[in-house]
Amino acid sequence: MSISPCCVKGFTWAGTPTGKVSKLANITTYITGDNPSISILLIHDLFGFTHPNTRLLADHYAREIGATVYVPDFFGSEILPFDKILSGDWSSLDLPGFLARNSREIREPEIFACAKALRGQFKKVGAVGFCYGGWAVLRLAAKEHDGAPLVEAITCGHPSLMVKKDFDEVAVPAQILAPEFDPVYTAELKTHTFETLQKLAVPFDYQHFPGVEHACFMRGDEKKKGELDAMVRGKNAAVSWMKQFLQD
């Protein structure tokens, strides 16, 4: 399992995040929106919960869906240096070590705890995850929670660190956002996703984004052909999907 280097080619959107930083399940969390009934757990990519793109996307979800959006820090206060990432200084970044410190086994209990905290507070809960957050939302959607689902629906964009079993066990409505070029979410995994979700008794929405690469939905780089449009389309797709299952 791996994460594509494309994840770490960030592009900061215009604007300033409007939320606040507080706690969720004792984890430092960016929170935006004020709907007392609908919440969304947004699980960040490698840039972490402080990245402006992630917070601005959370602000969009809060406004456009009408939800309170939570972006917890699932990297234990560790932040990859944006400047080294943006300059391509890969030799100074210990990505294998970083991923070992933030493995599925280590972070899954925290992710489940956050979802359970939201479930106890809100009438409806959705989950959105990109790259590193992709495997996490699949786990939140798993059938092991079927007796007491943690979320109403998920959106999963260019996931990383996932295995086929994660797709096999989806038990809530699932939306998949898939760039054409993705060395991590491979053609084999995409085919497995599409064939598997058809067999499960859940609604699913698989959207293909031609001409763009892994990380496009968070990066939105206007200098890359079609990427900003893909980011906007991906944001709109997630908004529409969540409205279907979170709004009465």
C-alpha positions, 0 to 999 in steps of 0.5 A, a space after each residue: 500500500 502506498 500514497 502517490 507523490 501527487 498528493 504532495 503537490 499542493 495548491 492553495 485556493 483563494 480565500 481564508 477559512 472561516 471556522 474555528 479550532 476546538 475538540 472532537 473526541 478529545 482530538 484537535 479539530 477544525 469546525 465550520 458551520 452551525 447546523 445542529 442536526 446535520 454533520 460531516 466528518 471530513 478526513 484529510 489527506 497527507 497535508 493534514 487538517 491545517 492545510 488551507 485547501 482542506 479547511 476551505 473545502 470544509 467551509 464550502 460543504 458547511 455552506 452548500 450542504 447546510 451542515 456542521 463540518 468537522 476536520 479532526 487532526 488524525 496525524 497527532 499534531 505532526 504536519 509535513 512541511 508545506 515548503 519542502 513538499 511544494 519545492 519537491 525536496 523529497 529527500 528531507 521527507 520521511 514519508 515511510 516513517 510518517 505513514 508508519 506513525 499514522 497507520 490504519 491500525 493507529 488512527 482507525 480507533 480515533 476515526 471511529 471515536 470521532 464518528 461515534 461522537 458525532 452520531 451521539 450529537 447529530 441526527 445525520 452524519 456523513 463522511 468525506 475522505 480524500 487520499 489518506 481519508 479514502 480508506 477511512 471513510 470506507 471503514 466508517 461505511 463497513 457492514 460491521 457497523 450495520 446494527 448501529 451505522 456510524 454514518 448515513 453516506 460517504 464520499 471517497 475521492 482518489 483513496 489511498 491505503 485501501 484494500 479490496 476488502 474495504 470495498 467488499 464491506 461497504 454497507 451505506 450509500 457510497 460515492 466514489 470520485 476517480 481521476 483517470 490517472 492514479 497510480 494508487 487507485 489503480 485500474 484493477 481497484 477501480 474495476 473491483 469497486 464498480 463490480 463490487 458495489 453493484 452487488 451490494 444492496 446500497 446506492 452508489 455513485 461512481 464518477 470518472 474524471 478524465 484527463 486529471 490525476 490523483 489529488 486533483 479534488 484537493 489541489 485544484 491547481 488552475 495551472 494544470 489543464 482541467 484540474 480546477 474544473 475537476 475540483 469544482 465538479 468533485 466538490 459539487 458531486 459531494 455536495 449533491 450526494 450528501 444532500 440526498 442522504 443528510 437532508 430530510 
